[in-house]
Amino acid sequence: MPTSVTDRIEKTIVLRASRDRVWRALTDPKEFGEWFGMRFDDPLLPGGRVRATIVGTTADAEVAKAQQVHAGTRFEIVVDRIEPMRLFSFRWHPGAVDPSIDYSKEPATLVEFALDETAEGVKLTVTESGFDRIPLARREAAFTQNEQGWGIVITLIAKHLAAHGA
């Protein structure tokens, strides 16, 4: 069954860095947190529940400023798969920033970071799917926010790699 255009977001960027370097930026919790804008409390292990806090990215001052509205917000991801040098994925509740809502009762979306070699560098494809299962009252806002957000996120990792050695 094909997914609808509202169920899936996909963003791609070619990074001028080695595959090993990009992989480390994606799977080292400290480094991932720096450019993504969160602090992880737990290691990234397949099947692991990982608690995190929004702290703001170190890769872009403007984005960090925009993230400050949610600074201190806690959330959880569940690591889905880690296929070294190829795929890192997790499940989470998109837009889960209202402390008065119990998001654990909702289905989670799947976020995948896939790496492929190209002649120009390492192609990173970020895909988030499963929005059609989000409760209707939150679905459109979650999709719209993440459609914009993943466009920003792929630039953050590029800036991070440029600033911290590719």
C-alpha positions as CSV (number, residue, x, y, z in Angstrom):
1,M,0.0,0.0,0.0
2,P,1.6,3.3,-1.0
3,T,2.0,6.1,1.5
4,S,0.1,9.3,1.0
5,V,1.8,12.6,0.4
6,T,0.9,13.6,4.0
7,D,2.4,10.5,5.6
8,R,6.0,11.0,4.7
9,I,8.6,13.7,4.6
10,E,12.0,13.2,2.8
11,K,14.9,15.6,2.7
12,T,18.3,15.0,1.0
13,I,21.7,16.7,1.1
14,V,25.1,15.8,-0.2
15,L,27.7,16.3,2.6
16,R,31.3,17.0,1.8
17,A,32.7,14.7,4.4
18,S,33.8,11.1,4.7
19,R,31.1,8.5,5.4
20,D,32.8,7.7,8.7
21,R,32.7,11.3,9.8
22,V,29.0,11.7,8.9
23,W,28.2,8.4,10.6
24,R,29.9,9.7,13.8
25,A,27.9,12.9,13.7
26,L,24.7,10.9,13.4
27,T,25.3,8.2,16.0
28,D,27.5,9.8,18.7
29,P,24.9,11.1,21.2
30,K,27.0,14.1,22.3
31,E,27.8,15.1,18.7
32,F,24.3,14.4,17.4
33,G,22.9,16.5,20.2
34,E,25.2,19.4,19.5
35,W,24.0,20.0,15.9
36,F,20.5,18.8,16.4
37,G,19.9,20.9,19.5
38,M,19.3,18.4,22.3
39,R,21.1,16.7,25.2
40,F,20.8,12.9,25.4
41,D,20.7,11.2,28.8
42,D,21.2,7.7,27.4
43,P,23.4,5.9,24.8
44,L,22.0,5.2,21.3
45,L,21.5,1.5,21.2
46,P,19.0,-0.5,19.0
47,G,15.8,-0.9,20.9
48,G,16.9,1.6,23.6
49,R,14.7,4.2,25.1
50,V,16.6,7.5,25.0
51,R,15.6,10.5,27.1
52,A,16.6,13.9,25.8
53,T,16.2,17.6,26.5
54,I,16.0,20.4,24.0
55,V,18.9,22.7,24.5
56,G,19.5,24.5,21.2
57,T,21.9,23.7,18.4
58,T,25.5,24.8,18.4
59,A,25.6,24.8,14.6
60,D,23.5,28.0,13.8
61,A,22.8,30.9,16.2
62,E,19.5,31.8,14.5
63,V,18.1,28.3,14.7
64,A,19.3,28.0,18.3
65,K,17.4,31.2,19.1
66,A,14.2,29.8,17.5
67,Q,14.7,26.6,19.5
68,Q,14.8,28.5,22.8
69,V,11.0,28.6,23.0
70,H,11.2,24.8,23.8
71,A,14.5,24.8,25.8
72,G,14.3,22.4,28.7
73,T,11.5,20.4,27.1
74,R,12.0,16.7,27.7
75,F,11.1,13.9,25.3
76,E,11.9,10.4,24.5
77,I,13.0,8.5,21.3
78,V,13.2,4.8,20.8
79,V,16.2,3.7,18.7
80,D,14.8,1.5,15.9
81,R,17.9,0.3,13.9
82,I,21.6,1.0,13.6
83,E,23.1,-0.5,10.5
84,P,26.7,0.9,10.7
85,M,27.7,3.4,8.0
86,R,24.3,3.0,6.3
87,L,21.2,3.6,8.5
88,F,20.3,5.1,11.8
89,S,16.6,5.2,12.7
90,F,14.4,6.0,15.7
91,R,10.7,6.5,16.6
92,W,9.4,9.5,18.3
93,H,6.3,11.6,18.8
94,P,6.6,14.7,16.5
95,G,5.8,18.0,18.0
96,A,5.6,16.6,21.5
97,V,6.2,19.8,23.4
98,D,3.1,20.4,25.4
99,P,3.7,19.1,28.9
100,S,-0.1,18.7,29.5
101,I,-0.4,16.1,26.8
102,D,0.4,12.4,27.3
103,Y,1.9,11.6,23.8
104,S,2.8,8.0,24.8
105,K,-0.8,7.0,23.9
106,E,-0.2,8.1,20.3
107,P,1.5,6.2,17.5
108,A,5.1,7.3,16.9
109,T,6.6,8.3,13.6
110,L,9.8,6.7,12.2
111,V,12.8,8.9,11.5
112,E,15.5,7.4,9.2
113,F,18.9,8.8,8.4
114,A,20.3,6.9,5.4
115,L,23.8,7.3,3.9
116,D,24.9,6.6,0.4
117,E,28.1,7.4,-1.5
118,T,28.1,9.7,-4.4
119,A,30.8,11.2,-6.6
120,E,30.3,14.5,-4.8
121,G,30.3,13.2,-1.2
122,V,28.0,11.4,1.2
123,K,24.3,11.7,0.4
124,L,22.2,11.9,3.6
125,T,18.5,11.2,3.2
126,V,16.3,12.0,6.2
127,T,12.8,10.4,6.1
128,E,10.0,10.7,8.6
129,S,7.0,8.5,8.0
130,G,3.8,7.6,9.9
131,F,2.0,11.0,10.1
132,D,-1.3,9.5,8.8
133,R,-1.5,7.6,12.1
134,I,-1.1,10.8,14.3
135,P,-4.4,11.9,15.8
136,L,-6.2,14.2,13.4
137,A,-6.2,17.2,15.9
138,R,-2.3,17.2,15.8
139,R,-1.5,15.7,12.4
140,E,-1.4,18.8,10.1
141,A,0.7,20.9,12.6
142,A,3.1,18.0,13.3
143,F,3.6,17.4,9.5
144,T,4.0,21.1,8.6
145,Q,6.4,21.8,11.5
146,N,8.6,18.7,10.6
147,E,8.4,19.4,6.9
148,Q,10.1,22.8,7.6
149,G,12.2,21.3,10.5
150,W,13.9,18.6,8.5
151,G,14.8,21.1,5.8
152,I,16.6,23.1,8.6
153,V,18.1,20.0,10.2
154,I,20.0,18.9,7.0
155,T,21.6,22.3,6.9
156,L,22.6,22.0,10.6
157,I,24.6,18.8,10.1
158,A,26.3,20.3,7.1
159,K,27.3,23.4,9.1
160,H,28.4,21.2,12.0
161,L,30.6,19.1,9.8
162,A,32.1,22.2,8.1
163,A,32.9,23.8,11.5
164,H,34.2,20.6,13.2
165,G,36.2,18.9,10.4
166,A,34.7,16.9,7.6
